[in-house]
Amino acid sequence: MARRFSRRTARNIVMLGLLLVPIVALGGCEQKTKAKAAEARPVRTVTAAKGGTGETVVLTGQISAENEASLAFRIGGRIIERSADVGDRVEPDQVLAKLDPQNELNALRSAQAALSAAEGRLVEASNTFDRQKILLPQGFTTQALFDQAQQGLRTAQSQLDDAGAQLQIAKDRVSYTELKANVAGSITARTAETGEVVQPGQTIFQVARQDGRDAVFDVPAQVKRATPPDPKIVVSLTDDPSITATGRVRQVDPQADPITRTFRVRVGLINPPSAMFLGATVKGRMELESTPSLVLPASALTRINGQPAVWLVDPADMTVSLHNVQIERFDPASVTLAGGLEGGEIVVTAGVQALHPGQKVRLLGAAP
């Protein structure tokens, strides 16, 4: 009986030992889990600091003449000759086109005849006045006849002056049948052909003066606002960047283009090389004004309640918390803040997706 009891007791002890093994193992795992949970998560951080955000803006434009002249006939008529075309270089007083001068020549001959008649009347009136002037003191004529002769002389003189002026007008109109260049430059546009009837003032040629070159750009509004006063702009050819010239802003359109919503800006080039011919495509580089702003790596950005935010590390207890920020500009590498941080905060830049508020962290590679 005692032997059976001893065997049963031994078997119970063995069974109890087998049951205690998993309990002890379970308790060990729980302790390891708690220890792991309490371990601080390593994170990479930077210290937020304000710095300049000046950047280089590159825009594409083209070379244009600093001054352009529109050439037109001062009278209307039919073009009978055109001696210049687009691309030709012209000099002052060079004849570019001619109108049919027949009507103007007829008017010139008529004015010449009127002048001759006025000269004859003046001679007659002058002789009459001279006779009356001699006879009046001798009493062989009356004061009324003398006054009449004097008035006739004045009228004849006025008619001669008028005929002379009409003759000059007729000569001018004959000269207006020839369209002459009034500047030295190159023809950039032509809007009429031989045989076409044109109106006074209608543009026939567009001439780019050779005394200056502009680089013309269409500038967005945000770039226009950030442009510093009197910026220095470096202009280079797109097909040969080694050919460059510097320039200053000469003119900015006060109103944006209604379609593109950009502003036309003309940059006067200083001693441009000859390779920068009219119509050449160029690139202009300009440094924008530098304004102190906070710039963080793009990896630091996360969201809370649908708003952009970053994780900040409290250096006192090394825990993290979320703070909303305002974004000014964003690109794949960095984000510029418009507000939310004052500078000096420790911002988490790697591991932001695995954090939760109040979590303990350990800094890796903290920026000074």
VENWOWO-V426927 format. One record per pair of residues at least 6 apart in sequence whose ideal C-beta (glycine too) atoms are under 7 Angstrom apart, sorted by the first residue. I is the first residue (numbers start at 0). J is the second residue. Records with the same first field share a line. If there is no record, write none. Layout:
# VENWOWO-V426927
I=J  J
This chain:
# VENWOWO-V426927
39=317  359  360  361
40=350  353  358  360  361
41=361  363
42=347  349  350  360  362  363
43=348  349  350  363  364
44=312  345  346  347  348  362  365
45=295  296  346  348  366
46=343  345  365  366  367
47=293  295  340  342  343  344  346
48=342
49=291  292  293  342
50=291  294
51=289  290  291
52=289  290  292  294  335
53=286  287  288  289
54=287
55=284  286
56=222  285  287
57=282  284
58=216  218  283
59=237  280  282
60=214  215  216  281  283
61=215  278  279  280  281
62=212  214  275  276  277  278  279  281
63=213  215  277
64=207  208  211  212  213  277
65=208  211  212  213  267
66=208  211
67=205  206  207  208
68=181  182  206  208
69=202  205
70=95  178  180  203  204  206
71=200  201  202  203
72=98  175  178  197  199  203
73=175  199
74=172  175  199
75=197  198  199
76=98  99  176  196  197
77=98  99  194  196
78=96  98  191  193  194  195  197
79=97  98  99  193
80=96  97  193
81=96  192  193
82=94  95  96
83=89  95  186  204
84=186  189
85=186  187  188  189
86=185  186
87=186
88=185
89=95  180  183  184  186  206
90=180  183
91=180  181  182  183
92=179  180
93=179  180
94=177  179
95=178  179  180  204
96=178  203
97=176  177
98=176
100=173  176
103=172  173  176
104=173
106=169  172
107=169  170  173
110=165  166  169
111=166
113=162  165
114=162  163  166
117=158  159  162
118=159
120=155  158
121=155  156  159
124=151  152  155
125=152
127=148  151
128=148  149  152
131=140  144  145  148
134=140
135=145
178=203
180=206
182=206  208
183=209
184=206  207  208  209
185=206  207  209  277
186=204  205  206
187=205  206  207  277
188=204  205
189=204
190=202  203
191=197  203
197=203
207=277
211=267
212=268  271  275
213=249  265  266  267  268
214=234  246  266  268  281  283
215=263  265
216=264  266  283
217=259  261  263
218=261  262  264
219=261
220=255  260  262
223=262
225=287  288
226=285  287
227=288
229=247
230=248  285
231=245
232=245  246  266  283  284  285
233=243  245  284
234=243  244  246  266  268  281  283
235=242  243  281  282
236=242  274  275  279  281
237=280  281  282
242=272  274  275
244=268  269  270  271  272  275
245=269
246=266  267  268  269
247=266  267
248=264  266
249=265  266  267
250=265
251=262  264
252=262  263
255=261  262
256=263
266=283
268=275
275=281
292=327  335  336
293=336  340  342
294=333  335
295=309  333  334  336  346
296=333  348
297=331  332  333  334
298=348  349
299=309  346  347  348  351
300=307  309  334
301=308  309  310  351
302=308
303=321  323
306=323
307=323  324  326
308=321  322  323  324
309=322  324  346
310=319  321  346  347  351  354
311=319  320  322  344  345  346
312=319  345  347  360  362
313=320
314=345
317=359  360
318=357  358  359
319=347  354  356  358  360
320=356
321=356
322=339
323=339
324=336  338  339  340
325=336  337  338  339
326=334  336  337
327=335  336  337
328=335
345=365
347=354
